[in-house]
Amino acid sequence: MDKNKGKNSDKGKEKGKMMEFTINLAKEAGRLVMENYGRIKTKERKADDSFVTNADKEAEALIISKIKERYPSHSILSEEAGGDKKISDHRWIIDPIDGTRNFIAQIPFFSVSIGLAKDNMPYLGVVYFPALDEIYYAEKGKGAYLNGKRIHVSDKGPKDGPVMAYGANLQKGTEWHMRKIPEFLKLTDRIRMLGCATTNLCFLAAGRFDAFVGRYGFIWDYAASLVIAGEAGARITDLNGQPYTIDTKDFVISNGKLHDELIKITRS
């Protein structure tokens, strides 16, 4: 018997179990979040002017406890709890509710986002939209899926009426936005701002959006959905057209047909 073949088989089984674990965990956290939908008990404004609710904290505590129980050697970075000091090749990156303002306003574009980075780059991602009952997931090299069906980016070009998503706090870098948005409108038929980074990337992965420009993000906003978009065929760079890293905060993501023209705008 080929010993390496046996080891590879075991690794494949463990990865499959890891994906199943993450999907189930995202759904469990999503159910908890929905128990608070329209029934929020506490709401606080944070130093960066964003909000955190009791649902954010409860979902985060659930996710962290389950990960620690299942993978005690892995490190964890989460939006509300921050990062632990554990040194590990594997790091879970969590946003218990991406789109908290939408959640508070009962706008259904919010998600539970759970990503896993290996050697400091995201390689597994699960994003669950509990109000829509849509779950997106992907692992590097294995394609992207929505509710069990394979998804791929669109093939729309500039002449096909492409729709672009835009993600940013317009109160931050206002002058940049005001200069760039009219230029983007020359390339795209419409621009949508949904207030949720994971919505933008997952909808792009499913072919609903054709391009996305986002600024001032955090890794917990993007870790899971970057894997999903990439596995769906998206091209992902920073504003200068360079490959993204774990520290990238500004993104251009597209189906590839609009990318070079978008970069001409964002890098100038």
Secondary structure as GFF3:
##gff-version 3
##sequence-region A 1 268
A	DSSP	alpha_helix	3	35	.	.	.	ID=ss1
A	DSSP	beta_strand	43	45	.	.	.	ID=ss2
A	DSSP	beta_strand	51	53	.	.	.	ID=ss3
A	DSSP	alpha_helix	54	70	.	.	.	ID=ss4
A	DSSP	beta_strand	75	78	.	.	.	ID=ss5
A	DSSP	beta_strand	82	83	.	.	.	ID=ss6
A	DSSP	beta_strand	90	98	.	.	.	ID=ss7
A	DSSP	alpha_helix	100	104	.	.	.	ID=ss8
A	DSSP	beta_strand	111	118	.	.	.	ID=ss9
A	DSSP	beta_strand	121	129	.	.	.	ID=ss10
A	DSSP	beta_strand	134	139	.	.	.	ID=ss11
A	DSSP	beta_strand	144	146	.	.	.	ID=ss12
A	DSSP	beta_strand	149	151	.	.	.	ID=ss13
A	DSSP	three_ten_helix	158	160	.	.	.	ID=ss14
A	DSSP	beta_strand	163	167	.	.	.	ID=ss15
A	DSSP	alpha_helix	174	184	.	.	.	ID=ss16
A	DSSP	beta_strand	190	192	.	.	.	ID=ss17
A	DSSP	alpha_helix	197	205	.	.	.	ID=ss18
A	DSSP	beta_strand	211	214	.	.	.	ID=ss19
A	DSSP	alpha_helix	219	231	.	.	.	ID=ss20
A	DSSP	beta_strand	235	237	.	.	.	ID=ss21
A	DSSP	beta_strand	251	254	.	.	.	ID=ss22
A	DSSP	alpha_helix	259	266	.	.	.	ID=ss23
###
